[in-house]
Amino acid sequence: MTKTIEQIKYKWENRISVECAQQNKITQITILNWLLGEHPEQWETFTDRQLENAEKEMNYRLCILNRRYLEASPKAAYKHLMERLGNCRAIRARILAEIPMSRDRDRRIVDALEKLVQEMLQSVREASRYESRYIQQQIAWIKQCSHIPHLRTALLPTIIEEYCLQ
C-alpha cells in the first residue's frame, strides 16, 4: 500500500472510531473497508479532484449510514428508507397503493418496499448497463466485505438511498 491510501485509511479510521464509537472495532474496520471500496488501490491513480470527490462520496455514505441505519433494527431501517424515498412522490404513491389499511401494515410496508427495490433493480438492468452494474457491484461488495448480519442490513438501505436520491 502506498502513501495516499495509507493516509486516507488513517484519516477515515480515526473518523469512524469517533463517529461510530458505539460499534466494536471489527464493525468499524468493516465500515472503513466498505467505504474504501473493493479496489482501494485505485485511489493511488486518482487526481486531486478525483480524491476530493471520492472522499465526498465516502462522507455522504457515512452520514447516511450513521444517521439512519447503523443503530436501527431491520424494521426501523426499512421505515427510515421508506421515509426517505417517500419524499419522492412517485415512489411514495406506488408503495402506498400496495398497502391496504390493516393490522399487518408494517410487514406489508416492508414487503412493498422490497418489491419496489426489486422492480427498481430490474428496471435499472433494462435501462442502463452501467447503473445495473453499480447496484449489483455494491450488493456483491457488501456481501464480500461484511459477514456481520446487522451491518449488512444497515449497508443495503444506505446504498439504495444513496443511489435513489442522487
C-alpha positions as a Markdown table, in Angstrom:
| # | Residue | x | y | z |
|---|---|---|---|---|
| 1 | Met | 0.0 | 0.0 | 0.0 |
| 2 | Thr | 1.3 | 3.4 | -0.8 |
| 3 | Lys | 1.2 | 6.7 | 1.0 |
| 4 | Thr | -2.1 | 8.1 | -0.4 |
| 5 | Ile | -4.2 | 5.1 | 0.6 |
| 6 | Glu | -2.4 | 4.8 | 3.9 |
| 7 | Gln | -3.1 | 8.4 | 4.7 |
| 8 | Ile | -6.8 | 8.1 | 3.7 |
| 9 | Lys | -7.2 | 4.9 | 5.7 |
| 10 | Tyr | -5.6 | 6.5 | 8.7 |
| 11 | Lys | -7.8 | 9.6 | 8.4 |
| 12 | Trp | -11.0 | 7.7 | 8.0 |
| 13 | Glu | -10.2 | 5.0 | 10.6 |
| 14 | Asn | -9.9 | 7.8 | 13.1 |
| 15 | Arg | -13.1 | 9.5 | 12.0 |
| 16 | Ile | -15.0 | 6.2 | 12.1 |
| 17 | Ser | -13.7 | 5.4 | 15.5 |
| 18 | Val | -15.1 | 8.7 | 16.7 |
| 19 | Glu | -18.4 | 8.7 | 14.8 |
| 20 | Cys | -19.1 | 5.0 | 15.3 |
| 21 | Ala | -17.7 | 4.7 | 18.8 |
| 22 | Gln | -20.7 | 2.6 | 19.8 |
| 23 | Gln | -19.6 | -0.1 | 17.3 |
| 24 | Asn | -16.9 | -2.7 | 18.0 |
| 25 | Lys | -13.5 | -2.4 | 16.2 |
| 26 | Ile | -14.4 | -5.2 | 13.7 |
| 27 | Thr | -17.5 | -3.3 | 12.7 |
| 28 | Gln | -15.6 | -0.1 | 12.4 |
| 29 | Ile | -12.9 | -1.7 | 10.2 |
| 30 | Thr | -15.7 | -3.3 | 8.0 |
| 31 | Ile | -17.3 | 0.1 | 7.6 |
| 32 | Leu | -13.9 | 1.6 | 6.6 |
| 33 | Asn | -13.3 | -1.2 | 4.0 |
| 34 | Trp | -16.8 | -0.8 | 2.7 |
| 35 | Leu | -16.3 | 2.9 | 2.2 |
| 36 | Leu | -13.0 | 2.5 | 0.5 |
| 37 | Gly | -14.5 | 0.1 | -2.0 |
| 38 | Glu | -13.5 | -3.2 | -3.4 |
| 39 | His | -10.3 | -1.9 | -5.0 |
| 40 | Pro | -8.7 | 0.7 | -2.7 |
| 41 | Glu | -5.5 | 0.6 | -4.7 |
| 42 | Gln | -7.3 | 2.6 | -7.4 |
| 43 | Trp | -7.1 | 5.6 | -5.1 |
| 44 | Glu | -3.4 | 5.8 | -5.9 |
| 45 | Thr | -4.3 | 6.7 | -9.5 |
| 46 | Phe | -6.8 | 9.5 | -8.7 |
| 47 | Thr | -6.1 | 13.1 | -9.4 |
| 48 | Asp | -6.6 | 15.6 | -6.5 |
| 49 | Arg | -10.0 | 16.4 | -7.8 |
| 50 | Gln | -11.0 | 12.7 | -8.0 |
| 51 | Leu | -9.7 | 12.2 | -4.5 |
| 52 | Glu | -11.8 | 15.1 | -3.3 |
| 53 | Asn | -14.9 | 13.7 | -5.0 |
| 54 | Ala | -14.3 | 10.2 | -3.7 |
| 55 | Glu | -14.0 | 11.5 | -0.1 |
| 56 | Lys | -17.2 | 13.5 | -0.5 |
| 57 | Glu | -18.9 | 10.3 | -1.6 |
| 58 | Met | -17.5 | 8.5 | 1.5 |
| 59 | Asn | -18.7 | 11.3 | 3.7 |
| 60 | Tyr | -22.2 | 11.2 | 2.2 |
| 61 | Arg | -22.4 | 7.4 | 2.7 |
| 62 | Leu | -21.1 | 7.5 | 6.2 |
| 63 | Cys | -23.6 | 10.2 | 7.1 |
| 64 | Ile | -26.5 | 8.2 | 5.7 |
| 65 | Leu | -25.3 | 5.1 | 7.4 |
| 66 | Asn | -24.8 | 6.8 | 10.8 |
| 67 | Arg | -27.9 | 9.0 | 10.8 |
| 68 | Arg | -30.5 | 6.4 | 9.7 |
| 69 | Tyr | -29.4 | 2.8 | 9.5 |
| 70 | Leu | -26.4 | 1.7 | 11.6 |
| 71 | Glu | -28.2 | 1.6 | 15.0 |
| 72 | Ala | -31.6 | 0.8 | 13.6 |
| 73 | Ser | -33.4 | -2.6 | 13.7 |
| 74 | Pro | -34.2 | -4.0 | 10.2 |
| 75 | Lys | -37.8 | -2.9 | 10.6 |
| 76 | Ala | -36.7 | 0.6 | 11.6 |
| 77 | Ala | -34.2 | 0.7 | 8.8 |
| 78 | Tyr | -36.9 | -0.1 | 6.2 |
| 79 | Lys | -39.1 | 2.6 | 7.8 |
| 80 | His | -36.3 | 5.1 | 7.5 |
| 81 | Leu | -35.7 | 4.2 | 3.9 |
| 82 | Met | -39.4 | 4.4 | 3.2 |
| 83 | Glu | -39.5 | 7.9 | 4.7 |
| 84 | Arg | -36.5 | 9.0 | 2.6 |
| 85 | Leu | -37.8 | 7.5 | -0.6 |
| 86 | Gly | -41.3 | 8.7 | 0.4 |
| 87 | Asn | -40.0 | 12.2 | -0.3 |
| 88 | Cys | -40.1 | 11.2 | -4.0 |
| 89 | Arg | -43.8 | 11.4 | -4.7 |
| 90 | Ala | -43.9 | 8.8 | -7.4 |
| 91 | Ile | -42.2 | 6.2 | -5.2 |
| 92 | Arg | -44.4 | 7.0 | -2.2 |
| 93 | Ala | -47.6 | 6.7 | -4.3 |
| 94 | Arg | -46.6 | 3.3 | -5.6 |
| 95 | Ile | -45.8 | 2.0 | -2.1 |
| 96 | Leu | -48.9 | 3.4 | -0.6 |
| 97 | Ala | -51.1 | 1.9 | -3.4 |
| 98 | Glu | -49.8 | -1.5 | -2.5 |
| 99 | Ile | -50.6 | -1.3 | 1.2 |
| 100 | Pro | -54.2 | -1.5 | 2.4 |
| 101 | Met | -55.0 | -0.4 | 5.9 |
| 102 | Ser | -54.6 | -3.5 | 8.1 |
| 103 | Arg | -53.1 | -4.7 | 11.3 |
| 104 | Asp | -50.2 | -6.2 | 9.4 |
| 105 | Arg | -49.4 | -2.8 | 7.8 |
| 106 | Asp | -45.8 | -2.7 | 9.0 |
| 107 | Arg | -45.0 | -6.0 | 7.4 |
| 108 | Arg | -46.8 | -5.0 | 4.2 |
| 109 | Ile | -44.7 | -1.8 | 4.1 |
| 110 | Val | -41.5 | -3.9 | 4.2 |
| 111 | Asp | -42.9 | -6.3 | 1.6 |
| 112 | Ala | -43.9 | -3.4 | -0.7 |
| 113 | Leu | -40.6 | -1.7 | -0.3 |
| 114 | Glu | -38.7 | -4.9 | -1.0 |
| 115 | Lys | -40.9 | -5.4 | -4.1 |
| 116 | Leu | -40.2 | -1.8 | -5.2 |
| 117 | Val | -36.5 | -2.2 | -4.7 |
| 118 | Gln | -36.6 | -5.4 | -6.8 |
| 119 | Glu | -38.5 | -3.6 | -9.5 |
| 120 | Met | -36.1 | -0.7 | -9.4 |
| 121 | Leu | -33.1 | -3.1 | -9.8 |
| 122 | Gln | -34.9 | -4.8 | -12.7 |
| 123 | Ser | -35.7 | -1.5 | -14.5 |
| 124 | Val | -32.1 | -0.4 | -13.9 |
| 125 | Arg | -30.9 | -3.6 | -15.5 |
| 126 | Glu | -33.1 | -2.9 | -18.5 |
| 127 | Ala | -32.3 | 0.8 | -18.7 |
| 128 | Ser | -28.5 | 1.0 | -18.4 |
| 129 | Arg | -25.7 | -1.5 | -18.0 |
| 130 | Tyr | -23.6 | 0.9 | -16.0 |
| 131 | Glu | -26.3 | 1.6 | -13.4 |
| 132 | Ser | -27.2 | -2.0 | -13.2 |
| 133 | Arg | -23.6 | -3.0 | -12.6 |
| 134 | Tyr | -23.2 | -0.3 | -10.0 |
| 135 | Ile | -26.1 | -1.6 | -7.8 |
| 136 | Gln | -25.1 | -5.2 | -8.4 |
| 137 | Gln | -21.5 | -4.5 | -7.6 |
| 138 | Gln | -22.5 | -2.6 | -4.4 |
| 139 | Ile | -24.6 | -5.6 | -3.2 |
| 140 | Ala | -21.8 | -8.0 | -4.0 |
| 141 | Trp | -19.3 | -5.8 | -2.2 |
| 142 | Ile | -21.5 | -5.7 | 0.9 |
| 143 | Lys | -21.7 | -9.5 | 0.9 |
| 144 | Gln | -18.0 | -9.8 | 0.4 |
| 145 | Cys | -16.8 | -7.2 | 2.9 |
| 146 | Ser | -19.2 | -7.8 | 5.7 |
| 147 | His | -20.1 | -11.0 | 7.5 |
| 148 | Ile | -22.0 | -9.1 | 10.2 |
| 149 | Pro | -25.8 | -9.5 | 9.6 |
| 150 | His | -26.8 | -6.3 | 11.3 |
| 151 | Leu | -24.2 | -4.3 | 9.4 |
| 152 | Arg | -25.3 | -5.8 | 6.1 |
| 153 | Thr | -28.9 | -4.9 | 7.0 |
| 154 | Ala | -27.7 | -1.3 | 7.5 |
| 155 | Leu | -25.5 | -1.1 | 4.4 |
| 156 | Leu | -28.1 | -2.2 | 2.0 |
| 157 | Pro | -30.6 | 0.6 | 2.6 |
| 158 | Thr | -27.7 | 3.0 | 2.7 |
| 159 | Ile | -26.7 | 2.2 | -0.9 |
| 160 | Ile | -30.3 | 2.2 | -2.0 |
| 161 | Glu | -30.9 | 5.6 | -0.5 |
| 162 | Glu | -27.7 | 7.0 | -2.0 |
| 163 | Tyr | -28.5 | 5.6 | -5.4 |
| 164 | Cys | -32.1 | 6.7 | -5.5 |
| 165 | Leu | -31.5 | 10.2 | -4.2 |
| 166 | Gln | -28.6 | 11.1 | -6.4 |
